[in-house]
Structure formats: C-alpha cells, structure tokens
Amino acid sequence: MSIKIVYRDIEINSETENISRLGAYVEIDKELPLGSGVNIILEIPAYKEDLSLSGKIKCKATIFRSHLARELNYKKYYGTGIFFTDFYKPAYKNKLSDYIDFLILQEEQGIKEDLKHWKKKRTVAKNMIEAQKIKIKQDDYQTESIDLLKQVLARLEEIRRLLKSQKKTK
C-alpha cells in the first residue's frame, strides 16, 4: 500500500513491501538513522463496499532497521523496518487492524486454493502413473502372449513336419 514517511523536513513516498499491525517494511531511496522518529501516512485502498474502511491513516513510528537492499542505475535503495508507536486516532489503529485481517483472510484463501490445485495435480499425476503401470502390464501381457503364440506356432510347425515326414515314409 502507499506510504509516506516524514522525517524532519524530508518526505519519502513509497509502497510497503510487507505490513502488519505493528509495523511495515519498505524500500526507500534515503537512508534513515536507526531509532529515528518519523511520521507515517498510510493509504488503505478500498477493499470492501464500505469506503469508510479505506483512506489515510496517520501514526508515529520508529526506524528499527535500515540496510542497503539494492542499487539500480547507481541509485541506492534501503530496506527500512518501521515500528508503529502511536496512532493519531484510535480509529486509525482499528482501520489498519481490519485491513490486516482482510489481507490475512485473502492469504489464507489463496493458500487453500493453491493447496486444492496442488492436490488435484497430485491426483492427476497419480492417476497417470497408475495408467502407465497398467499400460506396462498390458504391454508385458501382449509380449508374453506373442511369445507364447510363437512357441505354439513353432510347435505346430514341428508337428506339421513330423506328419509330413510320416506320410512320405508310408
């Protein structure tokens, strides 16, 4: 979600990479000192028909992590951990909590769907393996049948030769 970090007279706009009721992780193009107090403005997107659940949330926070995350075209981006310390209104905390609950529910549903698809793929794979085993057994049976028929044919040919030779001797 959109996040604005205000540190002294610096405003940094970014997107959260990860968020919880206690804080957030963002990548920003400024390195903020550990332990710094900042003001945060989060923008909760509309996720339900009740639009009062979306909108801006303002809180105070502390920077508890800052490390070089990546460089892109000579520009540095810092992985920054933010701990929410105080919400300007209790309703802001509740609004964030409701949104986090929604995100958790979405994630759980996604995991359940993924698990269902995985189980279906596993069942299909097992069925394919069983069908392959049956085909192999059928192929083995056909091979054995052909070998047996060849033996029978050879024996019949031997009998025909014997009968033919007996006719000649009579």
MDTraj code that builds the backbone (N, CA, C; nanometers):
import mdtraj as md
import numpy as np

residues = "MET SER ILE LYS ILE VAL TYR ARG ASP ILE GLU ILE ASN SER GLU THR GLU ASN ILE SER ARG LEU GLY ALA TYR VAL GLU ILE ASP LYS GLU LEU PRO LEU GLY SER GLY VAL ASN ILE ILE LEU GLU ILE PRO ALA TYR LYS GLU ASP LEU SER LEU SER GLY LYS ILE LYS CYS LYS ALA THR ILE PHE ARG SER HIS LEU ALA ARG GLU LEU ASN TYR LYS LYS TYR TYR GLY THR GLY ILE PHE PHE THR ASP PHE TYR LYS PRO ALA TYR LYS ASN LYS LEU SER ASP TYR ILE ASP PHE LEU ILE LEU GLN GLU GLU GLN GLY ILE LYS GLU ASP LEU LYS HIS TRP LYS LYS LYS ARG THR VAL ALA LYS ASN MET ILE GLU ALA GLN LYS ILE LYS ILE LYS GLN ASP ASP TYR GLN THR GLU SER ILE ASP LEU LEU LYS GLN VAL LEU ALA ARG LEU GLU GLU ILE ARG ARG LEU LEU LYS SER GLN LYS LYS THR LYS".split()
xyz = np.array([
    [0.0836, -0.1171, 0.0000],
    [0.0000, 0.0000, 0.0000],
    [0.0880, 0.1233, 0.0000],
    [0.0329, 0.2348, -0.0379],
    [0.1091, 0.3598, -0.0405],
    [0.1445, 0.4027, 0.1011],
    [0.2668, 0.4537, 0.1133],
    [0.3136, 0.5022, 0.2428],
    [0.3941, 0.6295, 0.2207],
    [0.3730, 0.7250, 0.3090],
    [0.4537, 0.8469, 0.3095],
    [0.5262, 0.8505, 0.4437],
    [0.6578, 0.8675, 0.4384],
    [0.7393, 0.8769, 0.5592],
    [0.7887, 1.0205, 0.5680],
    [0.7621, 1.0813, 0.6807],
    [0.8084, 1.2189, 0.7006],
    [0.9132, 1.2167, 0.8120],
    [1.0359, 1.2540, 0.7737],
    [1.1481, 1.2605, 0.8682],
    [1.2047, 1.4023, 0.8603],
    [1.1889, 1.4749, 0.9700],
    [1.2271, 1.6166, 0.9740],
    [1.1590, 1.6887, 0.8585],
    [1.2323, 1.7440, 0.7640],
    [1.1688, 1.8141, 0.6518],
    [1.1731, 1.7323, 0.5228],
    [1.2019, 1.6018, 0.5374],
    [1.2095, 1.5123, 0.4216],
    [1.0812, 1.4295, 0.4130],
    [1.0205, 1.4286, 0.2948],
    [0.9042, 1.3429, 0.2690],
    [0.9456, 1.2353, 0.1693],
    [0.9198, 1.1119, 0.2046],
    [0.9564, 0.9989, 0.1190],
    [0.8288, 0.9211, 0.0882],
    [0.7977, 0.9087, -0.0395],
    [0.6814, 0.8303, -0.0819],
    [0.7289, 0.6943, -0.1323],
    [0.6576, 0.5910, -0.0921],
    [0.6955, 0.4561, -0.1332],
    [0.5735, 0.3657, -0.1251],
    [0.6005, 0.2373, -0.1373],
    [0.4980, 0.1339, -0.1231],
    [0.5490, 0.0350, -0.0188],
    [0.4591, -0.0164, 0.0629],
    [0.5006, -0.1164, 0.1610],
    [0.5325, -0.2463, 0.0886],
    [0.6361, -0.3137, 0.1348],
    [0.6691, -0.4467, 0.0852],
    [0.6002, -0.5506, 0.1730],
    [0.5827, -0.5149, 0.3001],
    [0.5252, -0.6031, 0.3995],
    [0.4649, -0.5139, 0.5076],
    [0.3519, -0.5557, 0.5621],
    [0.2884, -0.4735, 0.6654],
    [0.2194, -0.5633, 0.7671],
    [0.2172, -0.5145, 0.8918],
    [0.1450, -0.5845, 0.9984],
    [0.0810, -0.4778, 1.0868],
    [0.0169, -0.5216, 1.1924],
    [-0.0418, -0.4267, 1.2875],
    [0.0657, -0.3471, 1.3614],
    [0.1874, -0.4030, 1.3667],
    [0.2953, -0.3412, 1.4446],
    [0.3893, -0.2550, 1.3626],
    [0.3937, -0.2779, 1.2311],
    [0.4892, -0.2023, 1.1519],
    [0.4879, -0.2414, 1.0062],
    [0.5898, -0.1916, 0.9364],
    [0.5974, -0.2168, 0.7926],
    [0.7433, -0.2253, 0.7498],
    [0.7624, -0.2832, 0.6324],
    [0.8939, -0.2874, 0.5695],
    [0.8787, -0.2220, 0.4332],
    [0.9684, -0.1269, 0.4030],
    [0.9661, -0.0569, 0.2749],
    [1.1078, -0.0467, 0.2205],
    [1.1174, -0.0274, 0.0906],
    [1.2456, 0.0072, 0.0295],
    [1.2346, 0.1517, -0.0144],
    [1.3283, 0.2332, 0.0342],
    [1.3266, 0.3769, 0.0047],
    [1.4642, 0.4207, -0.0443],
    [1.4660, 0.5362, -0.1086],
    [1.5924, 0.5840, -0.1661],
    [1.6705, 0.6766, -0.0723],
    [1.6354, 0.6756, 0.0540],
    [1.7087, 0.7529, 0.1559],
    [1.7411, 0.6591, 0.2715],
    [1.8575, 0.6781, 0.3287],
    [1.8923, 0.6000, 0.4476],
    [1.8555, 0.6830, 0.5697],
    [1.7640, 0.6297, 0.6492],
    [1.7215, 0.6990, 0.7714],
    [1.7938, 0.6381, 0.8903],
    [1.8359, 0.7212, 0.9857],
    [1.9101, 0.6695, 1.1014],
    [1.8242, 0.5778, 1.1886],
    [1.8869, 0.4713, 1.2368],
    [1.8175, 0.3807, 1.3283],
    [1.7722, 0.4579, 1.4517],
    [1.6534, 0.4256, 1.4988],
    [1.5995, 0.4906, 1.6173],
    [1.5312, 0.6232, 1.5894],
    [1.5342, 0.6678, 1.4639],
    [1.4712, 0.7960, 1.4289],
    [1.3203, 0.7885, 1.4445],
    [1.2635, 0.8945, 1.4956],
    [1.1185, 0.9079, 1.4997],
    [1.0703, 0.9654, 1.3680],
    [0.9652, 0.9074, 1.3119],
    [0.9092, 0.9550, 1.1858],
    [0.7574, 0.9611, 1.1968],
    [0.6976, 1.0374, 1.1085],
    [0.5531, 1.0372, 1.0942],
    [0.5196, 0.9568, 0.9697],
    [0.4130, 0.8803, 0.9796],
    [0.3737, 0.7905, 0.8715],
    [0.2310, 0.8230, 0.8290],
    [0.2107, 0.8211, 0.6985],
    [0.0751, 0.8296, 0.6440],
    [0.0591, 0.7100, 0.5499],
    [-0.0298, 0.6205, 0.5877],
    [-0.0611, 0.5019, 0.5065],
    [-0.1907, 0.5271, 0.4314],
    [-0.1995, 0.4746, 0.3120],
    [-0.3222, 0.4872, 0.2327],
    [-0.3816, 0.3478, 0.2156],
    [-0.4869, 0.3198, 0.2922],
    [-0.5535, 0.1899, 0.2813],
    [-0.6452, 0.1939, 0.1595],
    [-0.6243, 0.1006, 0.0671],
    [-0.7080, 0.1002, -0.0536],
    [-0.8501, 0.0552, -0.0225],
    [-0.9411, 0.0885, -0.1136],
    [-1.0792, 0.0416, -0.0992],
    [-1.0786, -0.1094, -0.1226],
    [-1.1166, -0.1845, -0.0231],
    [-1.1149, -0.3303, -0.0347],
    [-1.2509, -0.3906, -0.0034],
    [-1.3447, -0.3083, 0.0404],
    [-1.4819, -0.3523, 0.0660],
    [-1.5756, -0.2418, 0.0190],
    [-1.7032, -0.2744, 0.0123],
    [-1.8003, -0.1737, -0.0302],
    [-1.8058, -0.0558, 0.0667],
    [-1.7812, -0.0815, 0.1938],
    [-1.7816, 0.0239, 0.2956],
    [-1.6531, 0.1060, 0.2808],
    [-1.6641, 0.2192, 0.2143],
    [-1.5467, 0.3017, 0.1866],
    [-1.4883, 0.3684, 0.3112],
    [-1.5619, 0.3659, 0.4232],
    [-1.5066, 0.4233, 0.5467],
    [-1.3903, 0.3392, 0.5991],
    [-1.3775, 0.2155, 0.5471],
    [-1.2675, 0.1288, 0.5887],
    [-1.1372, 0.1626, 0.5163],
    [-1.1479, 0.2414, 0.4094],
    [-1.0282, 0.2793, 0.3346],
    [-0.9909, 0.4240, 0.3685],
    [-0.8791, 0.4681, 0.3147],
    [-0.8371, 0.6063, 0.3347],
    [-0.7061, 0.6165, 0.4113],
    [-0.6751, 0.7384, 0.4513],
    [-0.5470, 0.7665, 0.5166],
    [-0.5481, 0.7276, 0.6646],
    [-0.4318, 0.6817, 0.7080],
    [-0.4055, 0.6515, 0.8487],
    [-0.2773, 0.7239, 0.8840],
    [-0.2802, 0.7935, 0.9964],
    [-0.1605, 0.8661, 1.0386],
    [-0.1129, 0.8111, 1.1722],
    [0.0201, 0.7954, 1.1808],
    [0.0767, 0.7468, 1.3057],
    [0.2215, 0.7919, 1.3190],
    [0.2715, 0.7770, 1.4393],
    [0.4136, 0.7988, 1.4652],
    [0.4809, 0.6631, 1.4626],
    [0.6097, 0.6654, 1.4293],
    [0.6815, 0.5386, 1.4181],
    [0.8297, 0.5604, 1.4461],
    [0.8999, 0.4484, 1.4596],
    [1.0441, 0.4497, 1.4823],
    [1.1108, 0.3610, 1.3780],
    [1.2242, 0.4071, 1.3260],
    [1.3026, 0.3268, 1.2316],
    [1.3842, 0.2269, 1.3125],
    [1.3615, 0.0972, 1.2890],
    [1.4365, -0.0026, 1.3653],
    [1.5296, -0.0851, 1.2767],
    [1.5216, -0.0665, 1.1461],
    [1.6120, -0.1368, 1.0548],
    [1.6358, -0.0485, 0.9331],
    [1.7605, -0.0482, 0.8875],
    [1.7924, 0.0213, 0.7634],
    [1.9201, -0.0402, 0.7075],
    [1.9081, -0.1010, 0.5905],
    [2.0248, -0.1616, 0.5266],
    [2.0151, -0.1425, 0.3756],
    [2.1280, -0.1421, 0.3105],
    [2.1298, -0.1297, 0.1652],
    [2.0663, -0.2553, 0.1063],
    [1.9539, -0.2367, 0.0366],
    [1.8801, -0.3500, -0.0189],
    [1.9213, -0.3774, -0.1633],
    [1.9427, -0.2715, -0.2406],
    [1.9796, -0.2894, -0.3813],
    [2.0262, -0.1573, -0.4396],
    [2.0931, -0.1670, -0.5519],
    [2.1326, -0.0492, -0.6284],
    [2.0787, -0.0656, -0.7690],
    [2.0203, 0.0414, -0.8217],
    [1.9636, 0.0383, -0.9557],
    [2.0050, 0.1656, -1.0267],
    [2.0822, 0.1509, -1.1318],
    [2.1331, 0.2669, -1.2059],
    [2.2006, 0.3684, -1.1143],
    [2.2888, 0.3194, -1.0338],
    [2.3671, 0.3999, -0.9394],
    [2.2827, 0.4650, -0.8291],
    [2.1567, 0.4245, -0.8181],
    [2.0717, 0.4772, -0.7118],
    [2.0577, 0.3693, -0.6049],
    [2.0748, 0.4069, -0.4796],
    [2.0685, 0.3114, -0.3695],
    [1.9278, 0.3094, -0.3090],
    [1.8850, 0.1887, -0.2744],
    [1.7571, 0.1700, -0.2070],
    [1.7824, 0.0957, -0.0768],
    [1.7224, 0.1469, 0.0282],
    [1.7464, 0.0939, 0.1625],
    [1.6223, 0.0202, 0.2122],
    [1.6443, -0.1028, 0.2581],
    [1.5381, -0.1784, 0.3227],
    [1.5183, -0.1195, 0.4609],
    [1.3986, -0.0714, 0.4869],
    [1.3728, 0.0029, 0.6097],
    [1.2579, -0.0607, 0.6876],
    [1.2867, -0.0962, 0.8111],
    [1.1847, -0.1503, 0.9000],
    [1.1299, -0.0384, 0.9867],
    [0.9979, -0.0293, 0.9915],
    [0.9301, 0.0780, 1.0645],
    [0.8404, 0.0156, 1.1696],
    [0.8533, 0.0627, 1.2924],
    [0.7699, 0.0147, 1.4031],
    [0.6705, 0.1247, 1.4383],
    [0.5405, 0.0944, 1.4271],
    [0.4363, 0.1922, 1.4604],
    [0.4321, 0.2100, 1.6122],
    [0.4446, 0.3339, 1.6602],
    [0.4478, 0.3572, 1.8045],
    [0.3218, 0.4215, 1.8583],
    [0.2550, 0.5049, 1.7774],
    [0.1367, 0.5744, 1.8289],
    [0.0495, 0.6206, 1.7130],
    [-0.0771, 0.5841, 1.7154],
    [-0.1714, 0.6284, 1.6124],
    [-0.2368, 0.7579, 1.6581],
    [-0.2570, 0.8498, 1.5646],
    [-0.3138, 0.9792, 1.5991],
    [-0.4578, 0.9673, 1.6477],
    [-0.5278, 0.8645, 1.6017],
    [-0.6646, 0.8388, 1.6464],
    [-0.6794, 0.6881, 1.6682],
    [-0.7535, 0.6466, 1.7711],
    [-0.7774, 0.5028, 1.7896],
    [-0.8428, 0.4386, 1.6667],
    [-0.9260, 0.5166, 1.5972],
    [-0.9930, 0.4629, 1.4776],
    [-0.8920, 0.4245, 1.3700],
    [-0.7796, 0.4945, 1.3642],
    [-0.6753, 0.4605, 1.2657],
    [-0.6183, 0.3208, 1.2929],
    [-0.5945, 0.2947, 1.4197],
    [-0.5403, 0.1634, 1.4573],
    [-0.6402, 0.0534, 1.4209],
    [-0.7688, 0.0781, 1.4491],
    [-0.8736, -0.0191, 1.4169],
    [-0.8866, -0.0391, 1.2662],
    [-0.8759, 0.0704, 1.1907],
    [-0.8859, 0.0630, 1.0451],
    [-0.7718, -0.0221, 0.9889],
    [-0.6505, -0.0012, 1.0393],
    [-0.5363, -0.0806, 0.9950],
    [-0.5548, -0.2277, 1.0339],
    [-0.6008, -0.2501, 1.1551],
    [-0.6214, -0.3863, 1.2026],
    [-0.7245, -0.4596, 1.1162],
    [-0.8329, -0.3914, 1.0815],
    [-0.9350, -0.4520, 0.9956],
    [-0.8767, -0.4876, 0.8583],
    [-0.7943, -0.3978, 0.8047],
    [-0.7333, -0.4236, 0.6745],
    [-0.6360, -0.5417, 0.6819],
    [-0.5582, -0.5473, 0.7891],
    [-0.4649, -0.6593, 0.8070],
    [-0.5436, -0.7903, 0.8164],
    [-0.6547, -0.7901, 0.8911],
    [-0.7401, -0.9100, 0.8995],
    [-0.7866, -0.9520, 0.7600],
    [-0.8271, -0.8535, 0.6794],
    [-0.8701, -0.8810, 0.5422],
    [-0.7564, -0.9437, 0.4624],
    [-0.6357, -0.8879, 0.4726],
    [-0.5204, -0.9406, 0.3994],
    [-0.4884, -1.0842, 0.4420],
    [-0.4962, -1.1093, 0.5720],
    [-0.4695, -1.2442, 0.6235],
    [-0.5725, -1.3419, 0.5686],
    [-0.6982, -1.3025, 0.5683],
    [-0.8047, -1.3873, 0.5151],
    [-0.7813, -1.4156, 0.3667],
    [-0.7421, -1.3122, 0.2907],
    [-0.7128, -1.3295, 0.1484],
    [-0.5977, -1.4284, 0.1288],
    [-0.4948, -1.4132, 0.2117],
    [-0.3789, -1.5016, 0.2009],
    [-0.4173, -1.6453, 0.2348],
    [-0.4976, -1.6632, 0.3400],
    [-0.5421, -1.7973, 0.3767],
    [-0.6237, -1.8601, 0.2642],
    [-0.7133, -1.7818, 0.2036],
    [-0.7944, -1.8339, 0.0933],
    [-0.7058, -1.8705, -0.0255],
    [-0.6059, -1.7872, -0.0521],
    [-0.5130, -1.8166, -0.1600],
    [-0.4368, -1.9454, -0.1348],
    [-0.3938, -1.9640, -0.0117],
    [-0.3216, -2.0857, 0.0243],
    [-0.4125, -2.2065, 0.0101],
    [-0.5375, -2.1948, 0.0547],
    [-0.6324, -2.3059, 0.0415],
    [-0.6555, -2.3405, -0.1050],
    [-0.6698, -2.2381, -0.1903],
    [-0.6887, -2.2616, -0.3334],
    [-0.5657, -2.3293, -0.3938],
    [-0.4472, -2.2785, -0.3571],
    [-0.3231, -2.3384, -0.4069],
    [-0.3117, -2.4837, -0.3633],
    [-0.3487, -2.5116, -0.2388],
    [-0.3439, -2.6479, -0.1869],
    [-0.4418, -2.7381, -0.2625],
    [-0.5606, -2.6844, -0.2902],
    [-0.6606, -2.7605, -0.3643],
    [-0.6084, -2.7932, -0.5052],
    [-0.5456, -2.6932, -0.5717],
    [-0.4893, -2.7170, -0.7049],
    [-0.3749, -2.8178, -0.6980],
    [-0.2933, -2.8076, -0.5952],
    [-0.1818, -2.8999, -0.5783],
    [-0.2335, -3.0425, -0.5600],
    [-0.3369, -3.0592, -0.4761],
    [-0.3938, -3.1923, -0.4539],
    [-0.4523, -3.2490, -0.5833],
    [-0.5183, -3.1619, -0.6607],
    [-0.5761, -3.2062, -0.7874],
    [-0.4642, -3.2503, -0.8828],
    [-0.3560, -3.1711, -0.8903],
    [-0.2434, -3.2084, -0.9769],
    [-0.1802, -3.3386, -0.9300],
    [-0.1684, -3.3543, -0.7986],
    [-0.1109, -3.4773, -0.7441],
    [-0.1981, -3.5973, -0.7796],
    [-0.3303, -3.5817, -0.7698],
    [-0.4226, -3.6900, -0.8047],
    [-0.4105, -3.7245, -0.9523],
    [-0.4048, -3.6217, -1.0367],
    [-0.3889, -3.6450, -1.1806],
    [-0.2573, -3.7182, -1.2065],
    [-0.1513, -3.6750, -1.1405],
    [-0.0202, -3.7395, -1.1582],
    [-0.0258, -3.8854, -1.1130],
    [-0.0890, -3.9109, -0.9984],
    [-0.1012, -4.0491, -0.9500],
    [-0.1807, -4.1336, -1.0492],
    [-0.2901, -4.0762, -1.1015],
    [-0.3718, -4.1489, -1.1990],
    [-0.2916, -4.1785, -1.3252],
    [-0.2097, -4.0833, -1.3674],
    [-0.1264, -4.1048, -1.4857],
    [-0.0240, -4.2157, -1.4605],
    [0.0321, -4.2155, -1.3413],
    [0.1294, -4.3203, -1.3061],
    [0.0605, -4.4565, -1.3058],
    [-0.0580, -4.4635, -1.2467],
    [-0.1328, -4.5900, -1.2442],
    [-0.1675, -4.6350, -1.3856],
    [-0.2106, -4.5392, -1.4695],
    [-0.2439, -4.5733, -1.6084],
    [-0.1199, -4.6237, -1.6808],
    [-0.0051, -4.5625, -1.6534],
    [0.1209, -4.6069, -1.7152],
    [0.1568, -4.7476, -1.6686],
    [0.1346, -4.7747, -1.5378],
    [0.1625, -4.9095, -1.4856],
    [0.0720, -5.0117, -1.5538],
    [-0.0555, -4.9765, -1.5710],
    [-0.1497, -5.0668, -1.6368],
    [-0.1058, -5.0895, -1.7813],
    [-0.0653, -4.9826, -1.8488],
    [-0.0189, -4.9947, -1.9876],
    [0.1036, -5.0848, -1.9947],
    [0.1947, -5.0674, -1.8996],
    [0.3146, -5.1518, -1.8962],
    [0.2737, -5.2976, -1.8759],
    [0.1773, -5.3211, -1.7845],
    [0.1301, -5.4582, -1.7623],
    [0.0653, -5.5131, -1.8890],
    [-0.0146, -5.4279, -1.9567],
    [-0.0777, -5.4716, -2.0815],
    [0.0286, -5.5028, -2.1863],
    [0.1290, -5.4163, -2.1959],
    [0.2381, -5.4390, -2.2912],
    [0.3106, -5.5691, -2.2580],
    [0.3361, -5.5899, -2.1274],
    [0.4012, -5.7142, -2.0850],
    [0.3144, -5.8350, -2.1215],
    [0.1843, -5.8236, -2.0990],
    [0.0915, -5.9328, -2.1308],
    [0.0933, -5.9601, -2.2807],
    [0.0898, -5.8514, -2.3610],
    [0.0928, -5.8687, -2.5063],
    [0.2229, -5.9368, -2.5503],
    [0.3339, -5.8924, -2.4915],
    [0.4635, -5.9521, -2.5253],
    [0.4650, -6.0999, -2.4890],
    [0.4169, -6.1332, -2.3697],
    [0.4115, -6.2730, -2.3266],
    [0.3194, -6.3534, -2.4176],
    [0.2057, -6.2950, -2.4567],
    [0.1104, -6.3640, -2.5442],
    [0.1731, -6.3904, -2.6803],
    [0.2418, -6.2906, -2.7343],
    [0.3072, -6.3080, -2.8644],
    [0.4143, -6.4161, -2.8552],
    [0.4936, -6.4132, -2.7471],
    [0.5970, -6.5170, -2.7290],
    [0.5328, -6.6558, -2.7215],
    [0.4238, -6.6661, -2.6478],
    [0.3547, -6.7937, -2.6345],
    [0.2989, -6.8391, -2.7694],
    [0.2402, -6.7464, -2.8449],
    [0.1869, -6.7807, -2.9771],
    [0.2994, -6.8239, -3.0709],
    [0.4155, -6.7602, -3.0605],
    [0.5309, -6.8005, -3.1420],
    [0.5735, -6.9441, -3.1064],
    [0.5723, -6.9750, -2.9777],
    [0.6086, -7.1100, -2.9335],
    [0.5070, -7.2118, -2.9865],
    [0.3767, -7.1740, -2.9766],
    [0.2712, -7.2630, -3.0264],
    [0.2881, -7.2829, -3.1772],
    [0.3128, -7.1727, -3.2485],
    [0.3316, -7.1801, -3.3931],
    [0.4525, -7.2676, -3.4273],
    [0.5613, -7.2511, -3.3536],
    [0.6810, -7.3338, -3.3772],
    [0.6489, -7.4809, -3.3512],
    [0.5757, -7.5075, -3.2455],
    [0.5391, -7.6468, -3.2118],
    [0.4478, -7.7048, -3.3193],
    [0.3507, -7.6232, -3.3679],
    [0.2611, -7.6691, -3.4741],
    [0.3393, -7.6949, -3.6025],
    [0.4343, -7.6107, -3.6309],
    [0.5202, -7.6303, -3.7492],
    [0.5995, -7.7596, -3.7360],
    [0.6482, -7.7857, -3.6166],
    [0.7232, -7.9099, -3.5897],
    [0.6313, -8.0309, -3.6096],
    [0.5082, -8.0205, -3.5600],
    [0.4115, -8.1292, -3.5747],
    [0.3791, -8.1488, -3.7226],
    [0.3604, -8.0388, -3.7987],
    [0.3317, -8.0479, -3.9424],
    [0.4454, -8.1202, -4.0156],
    [0.5699, -8.0860, -3.9782],
    [0.6850, -8.1509, -4.0419],
    [0.6868, -8.3014, -4.0094],
    [0.6583, -8.3333, -3.8835],
    [0.6548, -8.4744, -3.8434],
    [0.5480, -8.5514, -3.9214],
    [0.4293, -8.4887, -3.9308],
    [0.3206, -8.5533, -4.0032],
    [0.3558, -8.5696, -4.1512],
    [0.4172, -8.4699, -4.2082],
    [0.4562, -8.4733, -4.3488],
    [0.5598, -8.5824, -4.3719],
    [0.6560, -8.5919, -4.2786],
    [0.7600, -8.6959, -4.2936],
    [0.7005, -8.8333, -4.2733],
    [0.6006, -8.8508, -4.1899],
    [0.5370, -8.9808, -4.1687],
    [0.4584, -9.0195, -4.2934],
    [0.3990, -8.9255, -4.3612],
    [0.3226, -8.9534, -4.4822],
    [0.4189, -9.0020, -4.5916],
    [0.5364, -8.9456, -4.5979],
    [0.6334, -8.9823, -4.7003],
    [0.6837, -9.1244, -4.6762],
    [0.6978, -9.1631, -4.5509],
    [0.7509, -9.2968, -4.5182],
    [0.6439, -9.4053, -4.5366],
    [0.5214, -9.3728, -4.5476],
    [0.4159, -9.4734, -4.5636],
    [0.3966, -9.5062, -4.7028],
])
top = md.Topology()
chain = top.add_chain()
for i, resn in enumerate(residues, 1):
    res = top.add_residue(resn, chain, resSeq=i)
    for name in ("N", "CA", "C"):
        top.add_atom(name, md.element.get_by_symbol(name[0]), res)
traj = md.Trajectory(xyz[None], top)
